[in-house]
Structures are given as C-alpha cells and as structure tokens.
Amino acid sequence: MLCISVKEFLCWKKEQLSKGGDIQSFSFLLESIGGITTSNLNLISINLEGYLHLKKNLEYLESIWNEHLLKSCPIQYLCGITFWRDLKLKVTNKVLIPRPETELIVDIVFNKYPNKSEKLFFAELGTGSGAISIALAFAYPFSNGLATDIDQDALEIATKNYTDFSKQSNLKFYCGNWWSPLEIFKGKIDLAISNPPYIPKDTYEKLPKEVKNFEPKIALLGGEDGLKHIRKIIQKAPLYLKEKGWLILENHFDQGEKVKQLFINNKFTSIEIVKDLSGIGRFTIGRYK
Ligand SMILES: C[S@@+](CC[C@H](N)C(=O)[O-])C[C@H]1O[C@@H](n2cnc3c(N)ncnc32)[C@H](O)[C@@H]1O
C-alpha cells in the first residue's frame, strides 16, 4: 500500500481527466487497480489535509490511463478484470466484456425459478468469461450447469473465473459449436440460456472502434441479419430441452419479434419478449411445449 496526500491525489486525478476519457472508465481504473472506490474517494476528499492508501503508484495508474486514451482499448482489458453483478471476473481480449444489460438474464431465471434450492440442470451456450453460468451456479448451489463455447481460450478464462471464486463443483465447461458438445445430455436440460453473437453485418462494420478493434469478432457478429446463431440455437433446442424446459435468449434491440417467430416456428409456448431497464425488448424466452 502506498500512502499519498489527498491534495496530491486530487490534483493528479484532475490532470488525468483533463486529457480525455470518461469518468466511469477512470473510476473503474481507480477501483480495480488503485483499490479506491468512488464512495471511498468521496469520503476521503472531505479532508484535503488527509492521506489515502493506493495499491499501485500514480505512475503505474497513469500509464494504464494513457494507453486507454491512446489506443481506445477498453479499460477492463487493460486492467484485466471487470465487475458484473456481484462477480469480479478476469477478462482478456479473448472474451467479450460482459455487459450490464445482460445482468438481467439472471433475474429472468430467478423469476422463473424462485426456489434457490432447486436442482436445475442448466446449459449456457457461448459462455465467454463465464459470467452468466457462474452467477447461476452460485445462486443455485444444488444445480448442475454446463457452459459451452467454441473458443478454447474463452473457456480457459471462464474456467479460471469459476475456480478462482468458487469452492463448488457444479459447473462444467465444454468446447464446441452451440449444442454439439452436449450430445450426451439430449432431452435432459431444464433450462438453456444464451447471449449469442447477434450483431448484423452492416451494424458490426459501424461499431465504435473500442468495440470493433478489441472485442472478439466471433462474440459479436451474427451473420448478415444478425440471426444466424439465434436460428441454430432455437432449431436444435427441442432436442436438448426437457419437456417444458425454458430457453432464454438475449437479442439485438430490434430482433425481438423475429426471434419470437422463430420460437413459434419451433413449437415453443409461453413466449415472451422481456424488456431491459431501458425498455428495449432485449430478451426472448419460451418453453419447449
Ligand atoms: C455475445 S458473447 C457472450 C459471452 C457471455 N455469455 C456474456 O454474456 O458476456 C457470445 C459468445 O458465444 C461464443 N460463440 C460464438 N460462436 C459460437 C458457436 N458457434 N458455438 C459456441 N459458442 C460460440 C463466443 O466465443 C462468445 O464467447
């Protein structure tokens, strides 16, 4: 721990923010690497004559901030971590940085299965950093989960995130194309969740450079219309889900009605488009018969 005067720190902070960037990314850097939360900082700043403790020196924090500004690299990749729900997850450019709007997918599951002692058998397709599966495995300790991804590097990060933060052993990881690594579990899954790549090709080309240049293309691009992967997941779901099993999908802001139709075409019932906190139909859910 390094001890530094509040005055010096605030002066340094002002200088860093004057170079550009946004306050959220800067606060993220301070919290994840410096060990200072925003509420900590607010308290400390009351007494300008006081001192504060940092986990890393200002030069080190500044070098990360400069790299972030120079290359437009997401601060989470530079810091090597992200916060998602109550999890602190390791992230590298091999995995998508899990988004705040995706947090709601876990609440949708809570809503469908309010009893946390439930012995669910769930599968997450395209787990990336493992965020969704890890949150579910923690929340339902008597459940068993299967988390898949086509990218072995992503799976290694997800596995590490799980083993670093849990003594449980109720989540297993499988590499392969959507449902294919789960052949032996056909007809046995209570609940399947996926936040697949759903960005249409034209939109992908226009993504901000901090996303397009750094986050894995395989995690974002959903083919020409964005629905390439969603279609495959829905079409094969009836083979893997138990009768009345739920499929919960995240989709792009304007895909809800099309995804709903895909659910209907594949004999799902109880289909709903669930809005995110901005009122966008971000999730489509249904039950297999
Ligand atoms: C949008 S990211 C979601 C990651 C994570 N679940 C989250 O919500 O942050 C989509 C994930 O699907 C994986 N993926 C892409 N194509 C796949 C495929 N054909 N089969 C399995 N996983 C795939 C990507 O590697 C990526 O990790």
The ligand as an SDF file (V2000), in Angstrom:
LIG
                    3D

 27 29  0  0  0  0  0  0  0  0999 V2000
  -22.0040  -12.2630  -27.0660 C   0  0  0  0  0  0  0  0  0  0  0  0
  -20.7440  -13.3530  -26.4490 S   0  0  0  0  0  0  0  0  0  0  0  0
  -21.4510  -13.7400  -24.8820 C   0  0  0  0  0  0  0  0  0  0  0  0
  -20.4560  -14.0700  -23.8360 C   0  0  0  0  0  0  0  0  0  0  0  0
  -21.0470  -14.1950  -22.4140 C   0  0  0  0  0  0  0  0  0  0  0  0
  -22.0440  -15.2240  -22.3430 N   0  0  0  0  0  0  0  0  0  0  0  0
  -21.6590  -12.8620  -21.9780 C   0  0  0  0  0  0  0  0  0  0  0  0
  -22.8890  -12.7460  -21.9360 O   0  0  0  0  0  0  0  0  0  0  0  0
  -20.9040  -11.9280  -21.7010 O   0  0  0  0  0  0  0  0  0  0  0  0
  -21.0340  -14.7920  -27.4230 C   0  0  0  0  0  0  0  0  0  0  0  0
  -20.1470  -15.9920  -27.0910 C   0  0  0  0  0  0  0  0  0  0  0  0
  -20.5100  -17.0510  -27.9990 O   0  0  0  0  0  0  0  0  0  0  0  0
  -19.3410  -17.7230  -28.4190 C   0  0  0  0  0  0  0  0  0  0  0  0
  -19.6180  -18.3540  -29.7180 N   0  0  0  0  0  0  0  0  0  0  0  0
  -19.5890  -17.7880  -30.9430 C   0  0  0  0  0  0  0  0  0  0  0  0
  -19.9040  -18.6900  -31.8800 N   0  0  0  0  0  0  0  0  0  0  0  0
  -20.1310  -19.8580  -31.2260 C   0  0  0  0  0  0  0  0  0  0  0  0
  -20.5190  -21.1590  -31.6520 C   0  0  0  0  0  0  0  0  0  0  0  0
  -20.7070  -21.4370  -32.9390 N   0  0  0  0  0  0  0  0  0  0  0  0
  -20.6790  -22.1060  -30.7100 N   0  0  0  0  0  0  0  0  0  0  0  0
  -20.4850  -21.8330  -29.3870 C   0  0  0  0  0  0  0  0  0  0  0  0
  -20.1200  -20.6300  -28.9330 N   0  0  0  0  0  0  0  0  0  0  0  0
  -19.9560  -19.6490  -29.8450 C   0  0  0  0  0  0  0  0  0  0  0  0
  -18.2720  -16.6530  -28.4720 C   0  0  0  0  0  0  0  0  0  0  0  0
  -16.9730  -17.1860  -28.4110 O   0  0  0  0  0  0  0  0  0  0  0  0
  -18.6510  -15.7710  -27.2740 C   0  0  0  0  0  0  0  0  0  0  0  0
  -17.9560  -16.1670  -26.1260 O   0  0  0  0  0  0  0  0  0  0  0  0
  1  2  1  0
  2  3  1  0
  2 10  1  0
  3  4  1  0
  4  5  1  0
  5  6  1  0
  5  7  1  0
  7  8  2  0
  7  9  1  0
 10 11  1  0
 11 12  1  0
 11 26  1  0
 12 13  1  0
 13 14  1  0
 13 24  1  0
 14 15  1  0
 14 23  1  0
 15 16  2  0
 16 17  1  0
 17 18  1  0
 17 23  2  0
 18 19  1  0
 18 20  2  0
 20 21  1  0
 21 22  2  0
 22 23  1  0
 24 25  1  0
 24 26  1  0
 26 27  1  0
M  CHG  2   2   1   9  -1
M  END
$$$$
